[in-house]
């Protein structure tokens, strides 16, 4: 089983739609969870950290489900500028803070 | 807003040559990282660095690779004898500290092409 698994997509959605991505991770003792966004051939940019209680930042909501070992990202009212690849990132159990990346989920928002 | 910078943006080299990729982390950050991304694949961890020494490295980071913080601002990745399979995007990242709440910030990357 892959350490971090994501549906590669692409998810093609119209502007204004709500879209959700899931990501599963294999190590139940993983410590930290993040969503990053990556535009084509650019660096990963932090979108949001994911906390146990869930968190929201404007149109973006992230949830963590430790029991089922998945995190989710919900984007409401999609904009054309949201088109990108969304990377799920997990850090392993204690003692290391390296990032383990998923392969990413590609989102295309259509006019 | 502080950012991580990397030079060069693109490096072309011949197989067997040495390359040095340079990074300037965010000024008050203490942890530094190198990752790579082969075209079409996921981002992979190479090495983390703290207090002038390697704190962790991956299987990819073999004897051909080394890292150094030669002065108070630069952080470098050296590949001693490049191979075709080293062609990738190399990202430097830094974080204030290492811990549950500390996010890593990435530089724009250096695209390395080995011919």
Backbone of each chain as ProteinMPNN parsed JSONL, in Angstrom:
{"seq_chain_A": "XXXXXXXXXXXXXXXXXXXXXXXXXXXXXXXXXXXXXXXXXXXXXXXXXXXXXXXXXXXXXXXXXXXXXXXXXXXXXXXXXXXXXXXXXXXXXXXXXXXXXXXXXXXXXXX", "coords_chain_A": {"N_chain_A": [[0.851, -1.2, 0.0], [0.529, 2.22, -0.827], [2.224, 4.959, 0.778], [0.983, 7.479, 0.875], [-1.949, 8.19, -0.689], [-3.662, 9.316, -3.529], [-6.386, 10.174, -5.678], [-5.615, 10.627, -8.98], [-7.092, 12.152, -10.775], [-7.974, 13.818, -13.895], [-10.129, 16.174, -12.221], [-12.744, 17.67, -13.621], [-14.496, 20.56, -13.401], [-17.258, 22.884, -13.434], [-17.067, 26.472, -13.211], [-17.855, 27.846, -10.033], [-18.744, 25.53, -8.933], [-18.796, 23.007, -6.319], [-16.188, 21.063, -5.073], [-14.603, 18.069, -3.988], [-11.771, 16.487, -2.569], [-10.155, 13.488, -1.62], [-7.69, 11.911, 0.454], [-5.717, 9.204, 1.325], [-3.788, 7.722, 3.948], [-1.159, 5.523, 4.986], [0.151, 5.016, 7.408], [-0.824, 4.825, 10.617], [0.152, 6.287, 12.695], [0.966, 8.706, 11.775], [1.91, 12.158, 11.876], [1.492, 14.958, 11.132], [-0.487, 16.895, 8.834], [-1.114, 18.16, 5.621], [-2.347, 20.301, 3.016], [-1.118, 21.111, -0.086], [-0.718, 23.225, -2.906], [0.058, 22.883, -6.331], [1.129, 24.429, -9.161], [1.617, 23.995, -12.701], [4.839, 22.8, -13.204], [5.837, 24.337, -11.15], [6.699, 25.348, -7.754], [5.547, 23.525, -4.815], [2.951, 25.037, -2.997], [1.904, 26.115, 0.151], [-1.323, 25.385, 1.103], [-3.151, 24.789, 3.191], [-2.81, 23.763, 6.604], [-3.876, 20.75, 8.223], [-6.013, 20.096, 10.77], [-6.988, 18.17, 13.663], [-9.512, 18.902, 14.468], [-10.567, 19.858, 12.211], [-10.517, 22.445, 9.722], [-11.05, 25.697, 8.313], [-10.632, 27.909, 5.599], [-11.614, 30.552, 4.162], [-12.927, 29.741, 1.107], [-12.107, 27.169, 1.32], [-12.058, 24.036, 2.936], [-10.733, 21.798, 5.235], [-10.501, 18.461, 6.399], [-9.777, 15.98, 8.852], [-9.655, 12.554, 9.338], [-8.808, 10.426, 11.554], [-9.399, 7.861, 12.375], [-10.198, 6.504, 10.089], [-8.086, 7.062, 8.535], [-7.8, 9.18, 6.621], [-7.615, 12.289, 4.836], [-9.37, 15.221, 3.835], [-10.248, 17.63, 1.327], [-12.21, 20.349, 0.669], [-13.494, 22.41, -1.786], [-15.254, 25.252, -2.249], [-17.466, 27.098, -4.437], [-15.878, 27.195, -6.89], [-13.144, 28.699, -8.613], [-11.683, 29.841, -11.718], [-9.006, 30.202, -11.281], [-8.418, 28.319, -9.399], [-7.614, 26.079, -10.657], [-5.288, 23.585, -10.703], [-2.788, 21.328, -9.356], [-3.461, 19.434, -6.528], [-1.801, 18.674, -3.662], [-1.461, 16.175, -1.309], [-0.031, 15.958, 1.846], [1.89, 14.306, 4.273], [3.364, 13.811, 7.469], [5.712, 11.533, 8.891], [5.598, 9.248, 11.798], [6.815, 10.223, 15.094], [9.974, 11.919, 15.42], [10.832, 12.501, 12.926], [10.442, 14.959, 10.441], [10.147, 15.002, 7.796], [8.529, 15.506, 4.681], [6.001, 13.515, 3.256], [4.759, 13.018, 0.184], [1.692, 12.813, -1.655], [0.732, 11.731, -4.967], [-0.78, 13.687, -6.046], [-3.786, 15.456, -6.966], [-5.364, 16.41, -9.835], [-6.993, 19.36, -10.71], [-9.297, 20.897, -12.826], [-10.869, 23.808, -13.506], [-13.601, 24.855, -15.267], [-14.693, 27.342, -17.563]], "CA_chain_A": [[0.0, 0.0, 0.0], [1.312, 3.45, -0.89], [2.187, 5.735, 2.019], [-0.033, 8.521, 0.717], [-2.622, 7.857, -1.931], [-4.649, 10.272, -4.018], [-6.939, 9.982, -7.011], [-4.901, 11.617, -9.801], [-8.009, 12.967, -11.557], [-8.389, 15.162, -13.493], [-11.496, 16.542, -11.886], [-13.157, 18.823, -14.439], [-15.71, 21.101, -12.798], [-17.583, 24.232, -13.902], [-16.924, 27.571, -12.242], [-18.935, 27.938, -9.069], [-19.069, 24.214, -8.369], [-18.102, 22.528, -5.124], [-15.451, 19.838, -5.393], [-13.931, 17.511, -2.812], [-10.731, 15.489, -2.793], [-9.729, 12.709, -0.467], [-6.328, 11.387, 0.444], [-5.554, 8.225, 2.394], [-2.405, 7.484, 4.351], [-1.052, 4.143, 5.457], [0.702, 4.9, 8.757], [-1.807, 5.389, 11.548], [0.827, 7.156, 13.659], [1.408, 9.933, 11.104], [1.788, 13.278, 12.814], [0.978, 16.226, 10.607], [-1.164, 16.736, 7.552], [-1.191, 19.437, 4.922], [-2.658, 20.38, 1.597], [-0.343, 22.059, -0.867], [-1.159, 23.387, -4.281], [1.19, 22.981, -7.252], [0.854, 24.772, -10.549], [2.482, 23.242, -13.606], [6.278, 23.051, -13.168], [6.16, 25.295, -10.1], [6.898, 24.747, -6.448], [4.377, 23.347, -3.963], [2.648, 26.19, -2.132], [1.039, 25.702, 1.246], [-2.726, 25.811, 1.054], [-3.558, 24.79, 4.587], [-2.546, 22.634, 7.49], [-5.122, 20.053, 8.548], [-6.03, 19.812, 12.192], [-7.939, 17.126, 14.049], [-10.851, 19.476, 14.591], [-10.966, 20.408, 10.915], [-10.297, 23.878, 9.642], [-11.616, 26.361, 7.149], [-9.978, 29.154, 5.204], [-12.383, 31.074, 3.042], [-13.69, 28.731, 0.359], [-11.445, 25.877, 1.491], [-12.265, 23.353, 4.213], [-9.981, 20.551, 5.338], [-10.923, 17.587, 7.497], [-8.91, 14.835, 9.143], [-10.323, 11.423, 9.963], [-7.712, 9.531, 11.973], [-9.888, 6.471, 12.487], [-10.206, 5.925, 8.742], [-6.811, 7.428, 7.934], [-7.87, 9.993, 5.412], [-7.878, 13.714, 4.948], [-10.157, 15.698, 2.71], [-10.219, 19.055, 0.995], [-13.43, 20.784, -0.004], [-13.388, 23.746, -2.373], [-16.58, 25.771, -2.618], [-17.494, 28.21, -5.389], [-14.607, 27.078, -7.618], [-12.728, 29.763, -9.538], [-10.742, 29.386, -12.752], [-7.658, 30.238, -10.697], [-8.204, 27.14, -8.55], [-7.065, 25.007, -11.493], [-3.933, 23.262, -10.227], [-2.703, 20.003, -8.747], [-3.537, 19.539, -5.073], [-0.909, 17.66, -3.092], [-1.67, 15.762, 0.072], [1.283, 15.779, 2.483], [1.82, 13.686, 5.596], [4.678, 13.584, 8.075], [5.72, 10.226, 9.567], [5.604, 9.286, 13.254], [7.752, 11.116, 15.766], [11.399, 11.838, 15.168], [11.171, 12.987, 11.596], [9.453, 15.882, 9.911], [10.169, 15.047, 6.339], [7.219, 15.435, 4.052], [5.69, 12.44, 2.314], [3.769, 13.581, -0.729], [0.919, 12.015, -2.588], [0.999, 12.062, -6.365], [-1.538, 14.877, -6.398], [-5.054, 15.387, -7.688], [-5.415, 17.543, -10.763], [-8.298, 20.019, -10.822], [-9.492, 21.879, -13.897], [-12.13, 24.529, -13.386], [-13.953, 25.251, -16.628], [-15.547, 28.538, -17.668]], "C_chain_A": [[0.881, 1.243, 0.0], [1.167, 4.224, 0.415], [1.101, 6.797, 2.0], [-0.659, 8.323, -0.656], [-3.69, 8.9, -2.281], [-5.164, 9.835, -5.374], [-6.297, 11.034, -7.912], [-5.82, 12.554, -10.59], [-7.71, 12.822, -13.048], [-9.869, 15.249, -13.117], [-11.802, 17.793, -12.718], [-14.484, 19.33, -13.893], [-15.988, 22.479, -13.37], [-17.307, 25.256, -12.797], [-18.117, 27.589, -11.301], [-19.287, 26.621, -8.41], [-18.311, 23.985, -7.062], [-17.431, 21.208, -5.472], [-14.712, 19.378, -4.136], [-12.91, 16.469, -3.234], [-10.464, 14.753, -1.492], [-8.305, 12.236, -0.648], [-6.258, 10.381, 1.583], [-4.087, 8.036, 2.705], [-2.315, 6.163, 5.085], [-0.596, 4.028, 6.913], [-0.208, 5.605, 9.76], [-1.172, 6.347, 12.554], [1.363, 8.441, 13.015], [1.046, 11.14, 11.952], [1.03, 14.479, 12.269], [0.447, 16.013, 9.204], [-1.351, 18.11, 6.918], [-1.788, 19.228, 3.548], [-1.787, 21.469, 0.995], [-0.957, 22.117, -2.257], [0.088, 23.52, -5.15], [0.674, 23.315, -8.645], [1.924, 24.117, -11.415], [3.928, 23.718, -13.535], [6.685, 24.129, -12.157], [6.326, 24.573, -8.775], [5.575, 24.492, -5.738], [4.192, 24.587, -3.082], [1.638, 25.747, -1.084], [-0.357, 26.278, 1.068], [-3.261, 25.895, 2.477], [-3.035, 23.571, 5.324], [-3.883, 22.006, 7.838], [-5.061, 19.632, 10.003], [-7.127, 18.797, 12.5], [-9.369, 17.644, 14.095], [-11.392, 19.973, 13.265], [-10.701, 21.903, 10.893], [-10.749, 24.415, 8.294], [-10.843, 27.639, 6.887], [-10.685, 29.653, 3.965], [-13.202, 29.976, 2.382], [-13.173, 27.306, 0.565], [-11.69, 25.324, 2.894], [-11.5, 22.043, 4.189], [-10.457, 19.775, 6.56], [-9.923, 16.451, 7.628], [-9.744, 13.765, 9.819], [-9.257, 10.395, 10.312], [-8.157, 8.066, 12.01], [-9.831, 5.779, 11.132], [-8.962, 6.29, 7.949], [-6.993, 8.136, 6.604], [-8.044, 11.455, 5.771], [-8.624, 14.15, 3.691], [-9.972, 17.197, 2.535], [-11.474, 19.359, 0.21], [-13.208, 22.2, -0.519], [-14.786, 24.16, -2.807], [-16.422, 26.892, -3.643], [-16.186, 28.265, -6.193], [-14.382, 28.241, -8.57], [-11.79, 29.158, -10.593], [-9.332, 29.279, -12.184], [-7.391, 29.083, -9.733], [-7.635, 25.973, -9.349], [-5.6, 24.787, -11.146], [-3.939, 21.798, -9.821], [-2.633, 20.181, -7.238], [-2.81, 18.35, -4.455], [-1.254, 17.418, -1.633], [-0.297, 15.456, 0.667], [1.082, 15.277, 3.907], [3.229, 13.639, 6.17], [4.612, 12.305, 8.901], [5.632, 10.372, 11.086], [6.837, 9.982, 13.826], [9.214, 10.858, 15.412], [11.792, 12.324, 13.801], [10.072, 13.908, 11.1], [9.579, 16.035, 8.406], [8.744, 14.964, 5.835], [7.141, 14.186, 3.169], [4.528, 12.937, 1.469], [2.953, 12.488, -1.395], [1.253, 12.455, -4.008], [0.224, 13.285, -6.832], [-2.819, 14.563, -7.133], [-5.169, 16.629, -8.551], [-6.847, 18.059, -10.866], [-8.283, 20.988, -11.99], [-10.851, 22.508, -13.685], [-12.425, 25.154, -14.741], [-14.91, 26.433, -16.629], [-16.919, 28.17, -18.214]], "O_chain_A": [[1.863, 1.313, 0.739], [0.13, 4.161, 1.076], [0.389, 6.992, 2.986], [0.043, 8.294, -1.667], [-4.499, 9.299, -1.443], [-4.443, 9.19, -6.136], [-6.423, 12.227, -7.635], [-5.391, 13.622, -11.027], [-7.22, 11.765, -13.446], [-10.717, 14.511, -13.62], [-11.185, 18.841, -12.53], [-15.484, 18.612, -13.918], [-15.054, 23.181, -13.757], [-17.316, 24.931, -11.609], [-19.254, 27.373, -11.722], [-20.042, 26.592, -7.438], [-17.335, 24.668, -6.751], [-18.041, 20.339, -6.094], [-14.258, 20.191, -3.331], [-13.153, 15.671, -4.14], [-10.54, 15.328, -0.407], [-7.787, 12.172, -1.763], [-6.697, 10.677, 2.695], [-3.237, 8.175, 1.826], [-3.272, 5.731, 5.728], [-0.921, 3.048, 7.584], [-0.338, 6.829, 9.746], [-1.873, 7.13, 13.194], [2.126, 9.177, 13.64], [0.031, 11.156, 12.648], [0.062, 14.95, 12.865], [0.855, 15.099, 8.487], [-1.697, 19.083, 7.587], [-1.744, 18.132, 2.99], [-1.727, 22.593, 1.495], [-1.621, 21.185, -2.71], [1.054, 24.18, -4.768], [-0.116, 22.571, -9.226], [2.99, 23.737, -10.932], [4.215, 24.891, -13.774], [7.738, 24.752, -12.29], [6.126, 23.363, -8.674], [4.583, 25.164, -6.021], [5.146, 25.11, -2.506], [0.646, 25.089, -1.395], [-0.542, 27.484, 0.907], [-3.758, 26.935, 2.909], [-2.846, 22.5, 4.747], [-4.918, 22.668, 7.756], [-4.161, 18.898, 10.413], [-8.055, 18.594, 11.718], [-10.317, 16.916, 13.798], [-12.524, 20.45, 13.185], [-10.666, 22.547, 11.941], [-10.819, 23.7, 7.295], [-10.451, 28.354, 7.809], [-10.386, 29.225, 2.85], [-14.06, 29.36, 3.014], [-13.745, 26.351, 0.039], [-11.553, 26.029, 3.894], [-11.606, 21.27, 3.237], [-10.771, 20.347, 7.604], [-9.308, 16.021, 6.652], [-10.463, 14.049, 10.776], [-8.854, 9.593, 9.47], [-7.381, 7.158, 11.712], [-9.46, 4.609, 11.04], [-8.809, 5.864, 6.804], [-6.414, 7.744, 5.591], [-8.54, 11.81, 6.84], [-8.52, 13.528, 2.634], [-9.595, 17.919, 3.458], [-11.768, 18.708, -0.792], [-12.783, 23.081, 0.228], [-15.418, 23.498, -3.63], [-15.383, 27.548, -3.708], [-15.478, 29.272, -6.168], [-15.304, 28.705, -9.242], [-11.189, 28.105, -10.381], [-8.564, 28.39, -12.552], [-6.256, 28.891, -9.298], [-7.215, 24.974, -8.764], [-4.776, 25.691, -11.279], [-4.957, 21.114, -9.924], [-1.844, 20.979, -6.732], [-3.152, 17.191, -4.691], [-1.327, 18.35, -0.832], [0.508, 14.763, 0.044], [0.22, 15.76, 4.641], [4.191, 13.447, 5.426], [3.596, 12.017, 9.533], [5.597, 11.489, 11.602], [7.784, 10.286, 13.1], [9.62, 9.728, 15.143], [12.975, 12.54, 13.539], [8.891, 13.646, 11.327], [9.18, 17.043, 7.824], [7.866, 14.412, 6.499], [8.077, 13.851, 2.444], [3.451, 13.238, 1.983], [3.445, 11.392, -1.663], [1.97, 13.434, -4.215], [0.524, 13.856, -7.881], [-2.932, 13.552, -7.827], [-5.082, 17.754, -8.06], [-7.786, 17.293, -11.081], [-7.368, 21.8, -12.126], [-11.869, 21.816, -13.685], [-11.605, 25.888, -15.293], [-15.819, 26.514, -15.802], [-17.774, 29.041, -18.372]]}, "seq_chain_B": "XXXXXXXXXXXXXXXXXXXXXXXXXXXXXXXXXXXXXXXXXXXXXXXXXXXXXXXXXXXXXXXXXXXXXXXXXXXXXXXXXXXXXXXXXXXXXXXXXXXXXXXXXXXXXXXXXXX", "coords_chain_B": {"N_chain_B": [[6.81, 39.603, 1.713], [8.66, 37.035, 3.208], [10.696, 34.714, 1.358], [11.81, 31.591, -0.026], [14.648, 31.309, -2.011], [16.119, 30.135, -5.079], [18.927, 29.174, -7.047], [20.668, 27.972, -9.999], [17.761, 28.69, -12.1], [17.471, 26.909, -14.099], [19.495, 24.251, -15.062], [21.744, 22.804, -17.204], [23.591, 19.929, -17.788], [26.342, 17.725, -18.496], [26.397, 14.159, -18.408], [28.116, 12.714, -15.7], [29.318, 15.009, -14.855], [29.866, 17.426, -12.214], [27.443, 19.117, -10.245], [26.227, 22.021, -8.575], [23.61, 23.045, -6.677], [21.909, 25.883, -5.566], [20.523, 27.502, -2.703], [18.684, 29.907, -0.881], [17.454, 29.956, 2.16], [14.519, 31.006, 4.072], [15.12, 33.716, 6.226], [15.055, 33.504, 9.122], [14.633, 30.87, 9.544], [15.346, 27.536, 10.658], [15.494, 24.899, 9.875], [16.27, 22.955, 7.069], [15.671, 21.678, 3.796], [15.932, 19.366, 1.065], [14.181, 18.405, -1.811], [13.114, 16.363, -4.551], [11.602, 16.265, -7.822], [10.807, 14.192, -10.257], [9.875, 14.502, -13.642], [6.424, 14.353, -14.039], [6.063, 12.75, -11.866], [5.755, 12.138, -8.268], [6.6, 14.461, -5.604], [9.643, 13.972, -3.928], [11.324, 13.295, -0.887], [14.66, 14.205, -0.107], [16.734, 15.046, 1.747], [17.221, 16.308, 5.073], [18.285, 19.063, 7.121], [19.914, 20.383, 9.89], [21.259, 22.577, 12.265], [23.799, 22.566, 11.17], [24.224, 19.95, 10.368], [23.307, 16.833, 8.782], [20.065, 15.742, 9.383], [18.316, 13.82, 8.594], [18.15, 11.47, 5.9], [17.153, 10.237, 2.677], [16.816, 7.103, 0.861], [17.47, 7.733, -1.701], [19.39, 9.665, -1.502], [22.374, 9.159, -1.938], [25.932, 8.388, -1.884], [26.724, 10.082, -3.885], [25.567, 12.479, -3.467], [25.679, 15.542, -1.616], [25.314, 17.915, 1.045], [25.521, 21.31, 2.147], [26.08, 24.091, 4.295], [27.468, 26.746, 3.571], [27.79, 29.348, 4.454], [26.167, 31.951, 6.369], [23.784, 32.169, 5.003], [23.399, 30.682, 2.618], [22.424, 27.476, 1.279], [23.407, 24.466, 0.052], [23.152, 21.944, -2.508], [25.012, 19.346, -3.669], [25.771, 17.389, -6.467], [27.825, 14.869, -7.26], [28.698, 13.318, -9.519], [26.889, 13.397, -12.106], [23.992, 11.578, -13.228], [21.914, 10.33, -15.902], [19.417, 9.798, -14.833], [19.232, 11.61, -12.778], [18.037, 13.818, -13.698], [15.643, 16.166, -13.05], [13.3, 18.193, -11.165], [14.52, 20.163, -8.621], [13.755, 20.991, -5.412], [14.232, 23.289, -2.825], [13.524, 23.673, 0.616], [12.375, 25.315, 3.611], [11.904, 25.512, 7.157], [10.664, 27.058, 10.128], [10.976, 25.79, 12.617], [11.122, 22.301, 13.511], [8.391, 20.33, 13.69], [5.074, 19.484, 14.765], [3.411, 21.658, 14.11], [4.781, 23.164, 12.27], [5.128, 24.431, 9.182], [6.584, 23.729, 5.974], [8.281, 25.78, 3.645], [8.6, 26.279, 0.23], [11.131, 26.752, -2.264], [11.377, 28.113, -5.665], [12.496, 26.189, -7.241], [15.029, 24.291, -9.034], [15.513, 23.342, -12.27], [17.011, 20.529, -13.323], [18.787, 19.244, -15.972], [20.196, 16.467, -17.303], [22.392, 15.456, -19.742]], "CA_chain_B": [[6.742, 38.314, 2.403], [9.914, 36.289, 3.023], [10.559, 33.544, 0.505], [12.995, 30.795, -0.325], [15.105, 31.533, -3.385], [17.003, 29.092, -5.592], [19.637, 29.447, -8.302], [19.976, 28.64, -11.096], [16.414, 28.179, -12.326], [17.619, 25.766, -14.999], [20.88, 23.847, -15.227], [21.956, 21.687, -18.129], [24.93, 19.419, -17.564], [26.6, 16.433, -19.134], [26.545, 13.011, -17.525], [29.435, 12.608, -15.091], [29.767, 16.3, -14.331], [29.391, 17.834, -10.888], [26.609, 20.316, -10.209], [25.874, 22.564, -7.267], [22.364, 23.797, -6.677], [21.983, 26.813, -4.439], [19.26, 27.889, -2.078], [18.738, 30.807, 0.272], [16.221, 29.736, 2.93], [13.96, 32.152, 4.772], [16.257, 34.102, 7.069], [15.023, 33.068, 10.514], [14.337, 29.436, 9.592], [16.455, 26.741, 11.177], [15.519, 23.574, 9.259], [16.366, 23.076, 5.62], [15.359, 20.412, 3.145], [15.929, 19.23, -0.389], [13.271, 17.436, -2.413], [13.178, 16.373, -6.009], [10.401, 15.795, -8.515], [11.007, 13.771, -11.645], [8.735, 14.944, -14.443], [5.258, 13.474, -14.045], [6.03, 11.931, -10.654], [5.502, 12.886, -7.046], [7.729, 15.094, -4.931], [10.297, 12.997, -3.042], [12.271, 13.827, 0.084], [16.063, 13.796, -0.238], [17.56, 15.233, 2.935], [16.928, 17.435, 5.952], [19.549, 19.608, 7.642], [19.681, 21.263, 11.031], [22.416, 22.81, 13.12], [24.991, 22.221, 10.395], [24.406, 18.55, 10.05], [22.17, 16.127, 8.223], [19.245, 15.114, 10.411], [17.734, 12.63, 7.986], [18.288, 11.388, 4.452], [16.407, 9.13, 2.079], [17.627, 6.134, 0.102], [17.926, 8.388, -2.933], [20.53, 10.505, -1.141], [23.514, 8.27, -1.769], [27.245, 9.04, -1.751], [26.901, 11.086, -4.925], [24.947, 13.718, -3.016], [26.108, 16.135, -0.349], [24.728, 19.22, 1.332], [26.419, 22.167, 2.907], [25.652, 25.462, 4.553], [28.813, 27.323, 3.574], [27.806, 30.614, 5.188], [24.943, 32.119, 7.142], [22.549, 32.308, 4.236], [23.227, 29.706, 1.541], [22.303, 26.039, 1.55], [23.687, 23.931, -1.277], [23.087, 20.515, -2.805], [25.997, 18.99, -4.688], [25.729, 16.045, -7.044], [29.238, 14.748, -7.662], [28.837, 12.766, -10.86], [25.473, 13.292, -12.467], [23.516, 10.504, -14.106], [20.72, 10.727, -16.648], [18.245, 9.704, -13.958], [19.183, 12.741, -11.856], [17.23, 14.88, -14.322], [14.459, 16.383, -12.214], [13.178, 19.505, -10.529], [15.007, 20.085, -7.248], [13.171, 22.033, -4.581], [14.728, 23.544, -1.485], [12.469, 24.125, 1.513], [12.837, 25.621, 4.959], [10.873, 25.693, 8.174], [11.169, 27.769, 11.298], [11.41, 24.706, 13.491], [10.561, 21.036, 13.031], [7.4, 19.899, 14.659], [3.736, 19.263, 14.226], [2.751, 22.86, 13.591], [5.688, 23.982, 11.473], [5.043, 24.139, 7.771], [7.757, 23.963, 5.149], [8.069, 26.692, 2.532], [9.422, 25.797, -0.873], [11.649, 27.643, -3.282], [10.812, 27.912, -7.0], [13.084, 25.0, -7.857], [16.018, 24.288, -10.112], [15.305, 22.219, -13.18], [18.3, 19.95, -13.728], [18.724, 18.366, -17.136], [21.469, 15.77, -17.526], [22.39, 14.925, -21.119]], "C_chain_B": [[8.037, 37.544, 2.142], [9.682, 35.069, 2.144], [11.898, 32.841, 0.371], [13.38, 31.079, -1.782], [16.083, 30.438, -3.783], [17.66, 29.563, -6.881], [20.475, 28.237, -8.688], [18.551, 28.099, -11.235], [16.471, 26.945, -13.222], [19.111, 25.497, -15.192], [20.937, 22.66, -16.167], [23.402, 21.23, -17.948], [25.102, 18.085, -18.272], [26.778, 15.369, -18.063], [27.984, 12.943, -17.002], [29.971, 13.905, -14.517], [29.195, 16.547, -12.942], [28.501, 19.067, -11.027], [26.386, 20.731, -8.772], [24.626, 23.414, -7.428], [22.33, 24.632, -5.403], [20.611, 27.266, -3.981], [19.567, 28.916, -0.999], [17.422, 30.627, 1.016], [15.708, 31.049, 3.528], [14.851, 32.443, 5.98], [16.196, 33.593, 8.51], [14.693, 31.586, 10.664], [15.581, 28.639, 9.962], [16.573, 25.365, 10.519], [15.465, 23.74, 7.748], [16.232, 21.693, 4.992], [15.633, 20.516, 1.651], [14.966, 18.124, -0.772], [13.536, 17.432, -3.906], [11.865, 15.852, -6.582], [10.78, 15.476, -9.952], [9.733, 14.089, -12.399], [7.611, 13.908, -14.433], [5.124, 12.61, -12.81], [5.824, 12.801, -9.42], [6.782, 13.514, -6.508], [8.302, 14.106, -3.913], [11.318, 13.686, -2.135], [13.682, 13.307, -0.212], [16.775, 13.857, 1.114], [17.024, 16.397, 3.758], [18.204, 17.799, 6.707], [19.224, 20.568, 8.764], [20.967, 21.393, 11.817], [23.693, 22.291, 12.47], [25.258, 20.739, 10.224], [23.127, 17.942, 9.494], [21.384, 15.484, 9.357], [18.56, 13.861, 9.877], [18.004, 12.643, 6.489], [17.541, 10.166, 3.94], [17.379, 8.199, 1.355], [18.177, 6.744, -1.182], [19.243, 9.118, -2.68], [21.735, 9.62, -0.859], [24.812, 9.074, -1.751], [27.519, 10.082, -2.82], [26.381, 12.457, -4.501], [25.623, 14.227, -1.742], [25.432, 17.485, -0.191], [25.675, 19.992, 2.227], [25.74, 23.502, 3.159], [26.955, 26.259, 4.681], [28.929, 28.659, 4.312], [26.46, 30.757, 5.872], [23.663, 32.154, 6.345], [22.341, 31.194, 3.211], [23.148, 28.276, 2.047], [22.432, 25.361, 0.194], [23.5, 22.423, -1.324], [24.088, 20.257, -3.915], [25.737, 17.571, -5.153], [27.078, 15.859, -7.721], [29.408, 14.31, -9.109], [27.436, 12.45, -11.373], [25.2, 12.135, -13.412], [22.275, 11.021, -14.84], [19.496, 10.761, -15.739], [18.205, 10.769, -12.868], [18.408, 13.913, -12.437], [15.915, 14.99, -13.58], [14.398, 17.852, -11.832], [13.621, 19.318, -9.092], [14.473, 21.281, -6.476], [13.896, 22.087, -3.235], [13.539, 24.01, -0.647], [13.081, 24.472, 2.861], [11.639, 25.728, 5.886], [11.505, 26.335, 9.39], [11.765, 26.785, 12.296], [10.901, 23.423, 12.85], [9.596, 20.548, 14.092], [6.041, 19.894, 14.02], [3.171, 20.507, 13.56], [3.584, 23.641, 12.587], [5.701, 23.565, 10.014], [6.367, 24.43, 7.071], [7.37, 24.861, 3.978], [9.098, 26.374, 1.455], [9.913, 26.925, -1.764], [11.089, 27.281, -4.641], [11.421, 26.746, -7.757], [14.176, 25.293, -8.856], [15.724, 23.084, -10.974], [16.665, 21.741, -13.671], [18.08, 19.001, -14.889], [20.111, 17.773, -17.355], [21.417, 15.12, -18.901], [23.521, 13.914, -21.329]], "O_chain_B": [[8.464, 37.414, 0.995], [8.61, 34.464, 2.175], [12.96, 33.413, 0.617], [12.526, 31.086, -2.668], [16.787, 29.882, -2.941], [17.048, 30.252, -7.697], [20.956, 27.527, -7.805], [18.185, 27.144, -10.55], [15.632, 26.05, -13.12], [19.888, 26.415, -15.455], [20.271, 21.647, -15.957], [24.324, 22.046, -17.955], [24.128, 17.409, -18.602], [27.249, 15.646, -16.959], [28.941, 13.093, -17.762], [30.958, 13.907, -13.782], [28.186, 15.961, -12.549], [28.78, 19.953, -11.834], [26.36, 19.898, -7.866], [24.592, 24.367, -8.206], [22.672, 24.162, -4.317], [19.674, 27.392, -4.769], [20.571, 28.817, -0.294], [16.382, 31.095, 0.553], [16.393, 32.071, 3.487], [15.285, 31.523, 6.674], [17.246, 33.275, 9.069], [14.495, 31.1, 11.778], [16.706, 29.012, 9.629], [17.626, 24.732, 10.591], [14.711, 24.558, 7.222], [16.624, 20.682, 5.575], [15.576, 21.593, 1.059], [14.931, 17.058, -0.157], [14.109, 18.374, -4.455], [11.126, 15.112, -5.933], [11.039, 16.371, -10.757], [8.635, 13.961, -11.858], [7.817, 12.743, -14.773], [4.185, 11.822, -12.702], [5.732, 14.025, -9.508], [7.89, 13.15, -6.901], [7.568, 13.487, -3.144], [12.075, 14.551, -2.576], [13.873, 12.132, -0.523], [17.345, 12.867, 1.573], [16.451, 17.346, 3.222], [19.085, 16.963, 6.906], [18.377, 21.45, 8.624], [21.683, 20.411, 12.01], [24.542, 21.673, 13.113], [26.388, 20.327, 9.965], [22.026, 18.453, 9.701], [21.946, 14.772, 10.19], [18.259, 12.944, 10.641], [18.079, 13.71, 5.879], [17.326, 9.195, 4.666], [18.577, 8.464, 1.253], [19.219, 6.324, -1.685], [20.106, 9.175, -3.557], [22.078, 9.361, 0.295], [24.789, 10.298, -1.618], [28.445, 10.882, -2.683], [26.719, 13.472, -5.11], [26.076, 13.446, -0.905], [25.03, 18.114, -1.17], [26.499, 19.431, 2.949], [24.941, 23.979, 2.354], [27.479, 26.421, 5.783], [30.014, 29.054, 4.74], [25.694, 29.796, 5.951], [22.572, 32.167, 6.917], [21.201, 30.803, 2.962], [23.714, 27.918, 3.08], [21.656, 25.645, -0.718], [23.665, 21.723, -0.324], [24.022, 20.875, -4.978], [25.512, 16.667, -4.348], [27.431, 16.597, -8.64], [30.203, 14.899, -9.841], [26.881, 11.384, -11.108], [26.018, 11.765, -14.254], [21.671, 12.019, -14.444], [18.645, 11.643, -15.86], [17.24, 10.828, -12.106], [18.152, 14.894, -11.74], [15.16, 14.022, -13.491], [15.299, 18.638, -12.126], [13.149, 18.407, -8.413], [14.711, 22.432, -6.841], [14.137, 21.06, -2.599], [12.643, 24.676, -1.164], [14.158, 23.993, 3.212], [10.517, 25.996, 5.457], [12.698, 26.186, 9.654], [12.899, 26.935, 12.75], [10.315, 23.455, 11.768], [9.963, 20.38, 15.255], [5.888, 20.263, 12.855], [2.507, 20.399, 12.528], [3.14, 24.679, 12.097], [6.208, 22.502, 9.653], [7.158, 25.262, 7.516], [6.291, 24.729, 3.399], [10.289, 26.22, 1.726], [9.216, 27.914, -1.989], [10.404, 26.268, -4.78], [10.911, 26.356, -8.807], [14.249, 26.373, -9.441], [15.686, 21.951, -10.494], [17.379, 22.473, -14.356], [17.282, 18.067, -14.799], [21.081, 18.501, -17.566], [20.516, 14.334, -19.195], [23.667, 13.371, -22.424]]}, "name": "protein", "num_of_chains": 2, "seq": "XXXXXXXXXXXXXXXXXXXXXXXXXXXXXXXXXXXXXXXXXXXXXXXXXXXXXXXXXXXXXXXXXXXXXXXXXXXXXXXXXXXXXXXXXXXXXXXXXXXXXXXXXXXXXXXXXXXXXXXXXXXXXXXXXXXXXXXXXXXXXXXXXXXXXXXXXXXXXXXXXXXXXXXXXXXXXXXXXXXXXXXXXXXXXXXXXXXXXXXXXXXXXXXXXXXXXXXXXXXXXXXXXX"}
